[in-house]
Amino acid sequence: MRKITKQIAEALANGKNKTIGNTATFDGKVYLHGNKIAEWKENGLYMSLAGWNTTTTRERLNGIAEHLGLNVSFNQKNYNPYSHSIAIICGRFQLLSFPNGCFLNASNLSVKL
């Protein structure tokens, strides 16, 4: 995990606002280059590639999940985004359940805590 990702994940977990380079967390939300990629809501943590399936976006989301002890991962195969070997199809509603209580909803991942 990159140092910036660890610091942002710690700030998110502790409910603190922090900006480091291209990543910021404010009021329970994480932004990368101004795009919201994670957000705490009443029913859990929502994560999204925000339309940017980049190495950095996936690394930030995977780092946040790792820091929070969540069994969630984003990766890429043939230029397409995946989570837990399941293709993430933007614009199409999908609801998938994982053993640890995670749900995949189109490009968003809802982690029920």
GUFITOR-696701 format. One record per residue: residue in three letters; x, y, z of N, C-alpha, C, O in turn. Coordinates in steps of 0.05 Angstrom, whole numbers, plus 5000, padded with zeros to 4 digits. Layout:
N
+-----+------+------+------+------+------+------+------+------+------+------+------+------+
! res !  n.x !  n.y !  n.z ! ca.x ! ca.y ! ca.z !  c.x !  c.y !  c.z !  o.x !  o.y !  o.z !
+-----+------+------+------+------+------+------+------+------+------+------+------+------+
! ala !    X !    Y !    Z !    X !    Y !    Z !    X !    Y !    Z !    X !    Y !    Z !
...
+-----+------+------+------+------+------+------+------+------+------+------+------+------+
// end
This chain:
113
+-----+------+------+------+------+------+------+------+------+------+------+------+------+
! res !  n.x !  n.y !  n.z ! ca.x ! ca.y ! ca.z !  c.x !  c.y !  c.z !  o.x !  o.y !  o.z !
+-----+------+------+------+------+------+------+------+------+------+------+------+------+
! met ! 5017 ! 4977 ! 5000 ! 5000 ! 5000 ! 5000 ! 5018 ! 5025 ! 5000 ! 5037 ! 5026 ! 5015 !
! arg ! 5011 ! 5044 ! 4983 ! 5026 ! 5069 ! 4982 ! 5022 ! 5085 ! 5008 ! 5001 ! 5083 ! 5021 !
! lys ! 5042 ! 5101 ! 5014 ! 5041 ! 5118 ! 5038 ! 5016 ! 5136 ! 5038 ! 5002 ! 5139 ! 5058 !
! ile ! 5011 ! 5149 ! 5015 ! 4988 ! 5167 ! 5013 ! 4962 ! 5152 ! 5018 ! 4944 ! 5163 ! 5031 !
! thr ! 4960 ! 5128 ! 5007 ! 4936 ! 5112 ! 5011 ! 4932 ! 5105 ! 5040 ! 4909 ! 5107 ! 5050 !
! lys ! 4953 ! 5097 ! 5053 ! 4951 ! 5090 ! 5082 ! 4942 ! 5114 ! 5098 ! 4925 ! 5111 ! 5116 !
! gln ! 4953 ! 5138 ! 5093 ! 4946 ! 5162 ! 5108 ! 4917 ! 5170 ! 5103 ! 4903 ! 5178 ! 5122 !
! ile ! 4908 ! 5168 ! 5078 ! 4880 ! 5175 ! 5072 ! 4861 ! 5154 ! 5084 ! 4841 ! 5162 ! 5095 !
! ala ! 4868 ! 5129 ! 5083 ! 4852 ! 5108 ! 5095 ! 4849 ! 5111 ! 5125 ! 4828 ! 5108 ! 5137 !
! glu ! 4871 ! 5119 ! 5138 ! 4871 ! 5124 ! 5167 ! 4853 ! 5148 ! 5174 ! 4837 ! 5147 ! 5193 !
! ala ! 4855 ! 5169 ! 5158 ! 4838 ! 5193 ! 5162 ! 4809 ! 5186 ! 5159 ! 4792 ! 5194 ! 5175 !
! leu ! 4802 ! 5170 ! 5138 ! 4774 ! 5162 ! 5133 ! 4764 ! 5145 ! 5157 ! 4742 ! 5150 ! 5166 !
! ala ! 4780 ! 5126 ! 5165 ! 4772 ! 5109 ! 5187 ! 4768 ! 5124 ! 5213 ! 4751 ! 5117 ! 5230 !
! asn ! 4783 ! 5146 ! 5217 ! 4781 ! 5162 ! 5241 ! 4763 ! 5186 ! 5238 ! 4760 ! 5202 ! 5257 !
! gly ! 4749 ! 5188 ! 5215 ! 4731 ! 5210 ! 5211 ! 4744 ! 5238 ! 5209 ! 4731 ! 5258 ! 5216 !
! lys ! 4769 ! 5238 ! 5200 ! 4783 ! 5264 ! 5197 ! 4785 ! 5273 ! 5168 ! 4785 ! 5256 ! 5150 !
! asn ! 4786 ! 5299 ! 5164 ! 4790 ! 5310 ! 5138 ! 4820 ! 5312 ! 5132 ! 4835 ! 5321 ! 5149 !
! lys ! 4828 ! 5304 ! 5108 ! 4857 ! 5305 ! 5101 ! 4860 ! 5307 ! 5071 ! 4845 ! 5294 ! 5056 !
! thr ! 4879 ! 5323 ! 5062 ! 4886 ! 5324 ! 5033 ! 4916 ! 5319 ! 5030 ! 4932 ! 5331 ! 5044 !
! ile ! 4922 ! 5300 ! 5012 ! 4950 ! 5294 ! 5006 ! 4952 ! 5291 ! 4976 ! 4940 ! 5273 ! 4964 !
! gly ! 4966 ! 5310 ! 4963 ! 4969 ! 5308 ! 4934 ! 4942 ! 5308 ! 4920 ! 4926 ! 5327 ! 4923 !
! asn ! 4937 ! 5287 ! 4904 ! 4913 ! 5285 ! 4888 ! 4890 ! 5271 ! 4902 ! 4869 ! 5267 ! 4889 !
! thr ! 4893 ! 5265 ! 4927 ! 4873 ! 5250 ! 4942 ! 4864 ! 5265 ! 4967 ! 4881 ! 5277 ! 4981 !
! ala ! 4839 ! 5265 ! 4973 ! 4828 ! 5279 ! 4996 ! 4805 ! 5264 ! 5009 ! 4791 ! 5249 ! 4995 !
! thr ! 4802 ! 5267 ! 5034 ! 4779 ! 5256 ! 5048 ! 4766 ! 5279 ! 5064 ! 4779 ! 5292 ! 5080 !
! phe ! 4740 ! 5282 ! 5060 ! 4724 ! 5303 ! 5073 ! 4697 ! 5291 ! 5081 ! 4684 ! 5278 ! 5064 !
! asp ! 4689 ! 5294 ! 5106 ! 4663 ! 5286 ! 5115 ! 4655 ! 5258 ! 5106 ! 4633 ! 5253 ! 5097 !
! gly ! 4673 ! 5239 ! 5110 ! 4668 ! 5211 ! 5104 ! 4668 ! 5204 ! 5075 ! 4658 ! 5183 ! 5067 !
! lys ! 4679 ! 5221 ! 5058 ! 4682 ! 5216 ! 5029 ! 4711 ! 5217 ! 5021 ! 4726 ! 5232 ! 5033 !
! val ! 4718 ! 5201 ! 5001 ! 4746 ! 5202 ! 4991 ! 4744 ! 5210 ! 4961 ! 4728 ! 5200 ! 4946 !
! tyr ! 4761 ! 5229 ! 4954 ! 4763 ! 5239 ! 4927 ! 4791 ! 5235 ! 4915 ! 4811 ! 5238 ! 4929 !
! leu ! 4791 ! 5227 ! 4890 ! 4816 ! 5224 ! 4875 ! 4814 ! 5242 ! 4850 ! 4796 ! 5237 ! 4834 !
! his ! 4831 ! 5261 ! 4848 ! 4829 ! 5281 ! 4826 ! 4801 ! 5293 ! 4824 ! 4791 ! 5299 ! 4802 !
! gly ! 4789 ! 5298 ! 4847 ! 4763 ! 5310 ! 4848 ! 4739 ! 5291 ! 4844 ! 4716 ! 5300 ! 4845 !
! asn ! 4744 ! 5266 ! 4838 ! 4723 ! 5246 ! 4834 ! 4719 ! 5230 ! 4859 ! 4738 ! 5220 ! 4871 !
! lys ! 4693 ! 5228 ! 4868 ! 4687 ! 5213 ! 4892 ! 4690 ! 5184 ! 4887 ! 4677 ! 5173 ! 4869 !
! ile ! 4708 ! 5170 ! 4902 ! 4713 ! 5142 ! 4899 ! 4704 ! 5125 ! 4923 ! 4702 ! 5101 ! 4921 !
! ala ! 4698 ! 5138 ! 4945 ! 4688 ! 5123 ! 4969 ! 4671 ! 5142 ! 4986 ! 4677 ! 5166 ! 4987 !
! glu ! 4651 ! 5131 ! 4999 ! 4634 ! 5147 ! 5016 ! 4620 ! 5130 ! 5037 ! 4609 ! 5109 ! 5031 !
! trp ! 4622 ! 5139 ! 5062 ! 4607 ! 5126 ! 5083 ! 4579 ! 5135 ! 5081 ! 4573 ! 5159 ! 5079 !
! lys ! 4560 ! 5117 ! 5082 ! 4532 ! 5123 ! 5084 ! 4520 ! 5109 ! 5108 ! 4534 ! 5094 ! 5121 !
! glu ! 4495 ! 5113 ! 5113 ! 4482 ! 5100 ! 5136 ! 4485 ! 5070 ! 5137 ! 4490 ! 5058 ! 5158 !
! asn ! 4483 ! 5058 ! 5113 ! 4483 ! 5029 ! 5112 ! 4510 ! 5017 ! 5104 ! 4512 ! 4993 ! 5098 !
! gly ! 4532 ! 5033 ! 5103 ! 4558 ! 5021 ! 5098 ! 4576 ! 5040 ! 5081 ! 4570 ! 5063 ! 5078 !
! leu ! 4598 ! 5028 ! 5072 ! 4617 ! 5043 ! 5056 ! 4613 ! 5036 ! 5027 ! 4613 ! 5013 ! 5019 !
! tyr ! 4610 ! 5057 ! 5010 ! 4606 ! 5053 ! 4982 ! 4632 ! 5061 ! 4968 ! 4644 ! 5081 ! 4975 !
! met ! 4641 ! 5044 ! 4949 ! 4666 ! 5049 ! 4934 ! 4660 ! 5048 ! 4905 ! 4644 ! 5032 ! 4896 !
! ser ! 4673 ! 5065 ! 4889 ! 4668 ! 5067 ! 4861 ! 4694 ! 5074 ! 4846 ! 4711 ! 5088 ! 4857 !
! leu ! 4697 ! 5063 ! 4822 ! 4719 ! 5071 ! 4805 ! 4714 ! 5099 ! 4793 ! 4731 ! 5110 ! 4780 !
! ala ! 4690 ! 5109 ! 4796 ! 4682 ! 5136 ! 4787 ! 4687 ! 5139 ! 4757 ! 4693 ! 5162 ! 4748 !
! gly ! 4685 ! 5118 ! 4742 ! 4689 ! 5119 ! 4713 ! 4718 ! 5118 ! 4705 ! 4724 ! 5120 ! 4681 !
! trp ! 4736 ! 5116 ! 4724 ! 4765 ! 5116 ! 4719 ! 4777 ! 5090 ! 4728 ! 4786 ! 5088 ! 4751 !
! asn ! 4779 ! 5070 ! 4711 ! 4791 ! 5045 ! 4717 ! 4821 ! 5046 ! 4714 ! 4833 ! 5034 ! 4696 !
! thr ! 4833 ! 5062 ! 4732 ! 4862 ! 5066 ! 4731 ! 4876 ! 5051 ! 4754 ! 4863 ! 5043 ! 4773 !
! thr ! 4902 ! 5047 ! 4750 ! 4918 ! 5034 ! 4771 ! 4916 ! 5049 ! 4797 ! 4913 ! 5036 ! 4818 !
! thr ! 4917 ! 5075 ! 4797 ! 4916 ! 5091 ! 4821 ! 4889 ! 5089 ! 4835 ! 4887 ! 5086 ! 4859 !
! thr ! 4867 ! 5090 ! 4819 ! 4840 ! 5088 ! 4831 ! 4837 ! 5061 ! 4845 ! 4827 ! 5059 ! 4867 !
! arg ! 4844 ! 5039 ! 4831 ! 4842 ! 5013 ! 4843 ! 4860 ! 5010 ! 4867 ! 4852 ! 4997 ! 4887 !
! glu ! 4884 ! 5021 ! 4866 ! 4902 ! 5019 ! 4889 ! 4891 ! 5034 ! 4913 ! 4892 ! 5024 ! 4936 !
! arg ! 4879 ! 5058 ! 4909 ! 4867 ! 5073 ! 4932 ! 4844 ! 5056 ! 4944 ! 4843 ! 5053 ! 4969 !
! leu ! 4826 ! 5046 ! 4927 ! 4803 ! 5030 ! 4938 ! 4812 ! 5005 ! 4952 ! 4802 ! 4998 ! 4973 !
! asn ! 4831 ! 4991 ! 4940 ! 4841 ! 4966 ! 4953 ! 4856 ! 4973 ! 4979 ! 4853 ! 4958 ! 4998 !
! gly ! 4870 ! 4995 ! 4980 ! 4884 ! 5003 ! 5004 ! 4864 ! 5011 ! 5026 ! 4869 ! 5004 ! 5050 !
! ile ! 4843 ! 5025 ! 5019 ! 4823 ! 5032 ! 5039 ! 4810 ! 5007 ! 5050 ! 4807 ! 5004 ! 5075 !
! ala ! 4803 ! 4989 ! 5032 ! 4790 ! 4963 ! 5041 ! 4809 ! 4947 ! 5059 ! 4801 ! 4937 ! 5079 !
! glu ! 4834 ! 4946 ! 5051 ! 4854 ! 4931 ! 5067 ! 4857 ! 4944 ! 5095 ! 4857 ! 4930 ! 5115 !
! his ! 4859 ! 4970 ! 5096 ! 4862 ! 4984 ! 5121 ! 4838 ! 4979 ! 5140 ! 4842 ! 4977 ! 5164 !
! leu ! 4815 ! 4977 ! 5128 ! 4790 ! 4973 ! 5144 ! 4785 ! 4943 ! 5150 ! 4766 ! 4936 ! 5163 !
! gly ! 4803 ! 4926 ! 5139 ! 4800 ! 4897 ! 5144 ! 4778 ! 4885 ! 5128 ! 4767 ! 4864 ! 5136 !
! leu ! 4772 ! 4896 ! 5105 ! 4750 ! 4886 ! 5088 ! 4762 ! 4868 ! 5066 ! 4783 ! 4874 ! 5055 !
! asn ! 4749 ! 4846 ! 5060 ! 4757 ! 4828 ! 5040 ! 4745 ! 4837 ! 5013 ! 4727 ! 4823 ! 5002 !
! val ! 4755 ! 4859 ! 5002 ! 4745 ! 4871 ! 4978 ! 4769 ! 4877 ! 4961 ! 4790 ! 4887 ! 4971 !
! ser ! 4768 ! 4872 ! 4935 ! 4790 ! 4879 ! 4917 ! 4780 ! 4886 ! 4890 ! 4761 ! 4875 ! 4879 !
! phe ! 4793 ! 4906 ! 4878 ! 4788 ! 4914 ! 4850 ! 4813 ! 4907 ! 4834 ! 4835 ! 4911 ! 4843 !
! asn ! 4808 ! 4896 ! 4810 ! 4831 ! 4890 ! 4792 ! 4821 ! 4894 ! 4763 ! 4799 ! 4904 ! 4758 !
! gln ! 4839 ! 4888 ! 4744 ! 4833 ! 4892 ! 4716 ! 4842 ! 4867 ! 4700 ! 4862 ! 4855 ! 4706 !
! lys ! 4826 ! 4860 ! 4680 ! 4833 ! 4838 ! 4662 ! 4823 ! 4847 ! 4634 ! 4800 ! 4853 ! 4630 !
! asn ! 4841 ! 4847 ! 4615 ! 4835 ! 4855 ! 4588 ! 4822 ! 4883 ! 4587 ! 4803 ! 4888 ! 4572 !
! tyr ! 4833 ! 4901 ! 4603 ! 4824 ! 4929 ! 4605 ! 4796 ! 4933 ! 4618 ! 4785 ! 4955 ! 4618 !
! asn ! 4785 ! 4911 ! 4629 ! 4759 ! 4913 ! 4641 ! 4761 ! 4911 ! 4672 ! 4777 ! 4894 ! 4681 !
! pro ! 4746 ! 4927 ! 4687 ! 4748 ! 4925 ! 4716 ! 4733 ! 4902 ! 4728 ! 4711 ! 4894 ! 4718 !
! tyr ! 4744 ! 4890 ! 4749 ! 4732 ! 4868 ! 4763 ! 4734 ! 4872 ! 4793 ! 4752 ! 4886 ! 4802 !
! ser ! 4716 ! 4860 ! 4807 ! 4717 ! 4858 ! 4836 ! 4710 ! 4829 ! 4843 ! 4689 ! 4819 ! 4835 !
! his ! 4728 ! 4816 ! 4857 ! 4725 ! 4787 ! 4864 ! 4718 ! 4771 ! 4839 ! 4700 ! 4754 ! 4839 !
! ser ! 4734 ! 4775 ! 4817 ! 4731 ! 4760 ! 4792 ! 4704 ! 4764 ! 4778 ! 4697 ! 4749 ! 4760 !
! ile ! 4689 ! 4784 ! 4786 ! 4664 ! 4791 ! 4774 ! 4666 ! 4817 ! 4760 ! 4674 ! 4837 ! 4771 !
! ala ! 4659 ! 4818 ! 4734 ! 4661 ! 4842 ! 4718 ! 4643 ! 4864 ! 4729 ! 4620 ! 4858 ! 4737 !
! ile ! 4653 ! 4888 ! 4730 ! 4638 ! 4911 ! 4739 ! 4628 ! 4924 ! 4713 ! 4643 ! 4934 ! 4697 !
! ile ! 4602 ! 4923 ! 4709 ! 4590 ! 4934 ! 4685 ! 4576 ! 4961 ! 4692 ! 4556 ! 4962 ! 4705 !
! cys ! 4588 ! 4982 ! 4682 ! 4577 ! 5009 ! 4688 ! 4551 ! 5013 ! 4674 ! 4548 ! 5005 ! 4651 !
! gly ! 4532 ! 5025 ! 4687 ! 4506 ! 5031 ! 4675 ! 4486 ! 5008 ! 4676 ! 4464 ! 5011 ! 4667 !
! arg ! 4494 ! 4986 ! 4687 ! 4476 ! 4963 ! 4690 ! 4475 ! 4955 ! 4719 ! 4496 ! 4951 ! 4732 !
! phe ! 4451 ! 4953 ! 4730 ! 4448 ! 4946 ! 4758 ! 4455 ! 4917 ! 4763 ! 4443 ! 4899 ! 4750 !
! gln ! 4473 ! 4912 ! 4782 ! 4480 ! 4886 ! 4790 ! 4481 ! 4886 ! 4821 ! 4492 ! 4904 ! 4832 !
! leu ! 4470 ! 4866 ! 4833 ! 4472 ! 4863 ! 4862 ! 4482 ! 4835 ! 4868 ! 4468 ! 4815 ! 4863 !
! leu ! 4507 ! 4833 ! 4878 ! 4519 ! 4808 ! 4883 ! 4528 ! 4807 ! 4912 ! 4537 ! 4827 ! 4923 !
! ser ! 4524 ! 4784 ! 4925 ! 4531 ! 4781 ! 4953 ! 4557 ! 4765 ! 4956 ! 4560 ! 4744 ! 4943 !
! phe ! 4574 ! 4774 ! 4973 ! 4599 ! 4760 ! 4979 ! 4598 ! 4749 ! 5008 ! 4582 ! 4760 ! 5024 !
! pro ! 4614 ! 4729 ! 5015 ! 4612 ! 4717 ! 5041 ! 4615 ! 4736 ! 5065 ! 4604 ! 4732 ! 5086 !
! asn ! 4630 ! 4758 ! 5061 ! 4635 ! 4777 ! 5083 ! 4614 ! 4799 ! 5085 ! 4617 ! 4818 ! 5099 !
! gly ! 4591 ! 4796 ! 5070 ! 4570 ! 4815 ! 5072 ! 4573 ! 4839 ! 5053 ! 4559 ! 4859 ! 5056 !
! cys ! 4590 ! 4836 ! 5032 ! 4594 ! 4857 ! 5013 ! 4574 ! 4854 ! 4990 ! 4566 ! 4832 ! 4984 !
! phe ! 4567 ! 4876 ! 4978 ! 4549 ! 4876 ! 4955 ! 4562 ! 4893 ! 4933 ! 4572 ! 4914 ! 4938 !
! leu ! 4560 ! 4883 ! 4909 ! 4569 ! 4898 ! 4886 ! 4545 ! 4908 ! 4871 ! 4527 ! 4893 ! 4863 !
! asn ! 4545 ! 4934 ! 4866 ! 4522 ! 4947 ! 4853 ! 4533 ! 4964 ! 4830 ! 4542 ! 4986 ! 4834 !
! ala ! 4532 ! 4953 ! 4806 ! 4543 ! 4966 ! 4782 ! 4572 ! 4973 ! 4788 ! 4588 ! 4955 ! 4794 !
! ser ! 4580 ! 4999 ! 4786 ! 4608 ! 5006 ! 4791 ! 4612 ! 5013 ! 4820 ! 4634 ! 5022 ! 4827 !
! asn ! 4592 ! 5010 ! 4837 ! 4595 ! 5017 ! 4865 ! 4597 ! 4991 ! 4882 ! 4584 ! 4971 ! 4876 !
! leu ! 4613 ! 4993 ! 4903 ! 4615 ! 4970 ! 4921 ! 4604 ! 4979 ! 4948 ! 4615 ! 4999 ! 4959 !
! ser ! 4585 ! 4966 ! 4958 ! 4574 ! 4973 ! 4984 ! 4583 ! 4953 ! 5004 ! 4578 ! 4929 ! 5002 !
! val ! 4598 ! 4962 ! 5024 ! 4608 ! 4944 ! 5045 ! 4592 ! 4948 ! 5070 ! 4594 ! 4969 ! 5083 !
! lys ! 4575 ! 4929 ! 5077 ! 4559 ! 4932 ! 5102 ! 4576 ! 4925 ! 5126 ! 4586 ! 4903 ! 5128 !
! leu ! 4578 ! 4944 ! 5144 ! 4594 ! 4940 ! 5168 ! 4577 ! 4935 ! 5192 ! 4587 ! 4931 ! 5214 !
+-----+------+------+------+------+------+------+------+------+------+------+------+------+
// end
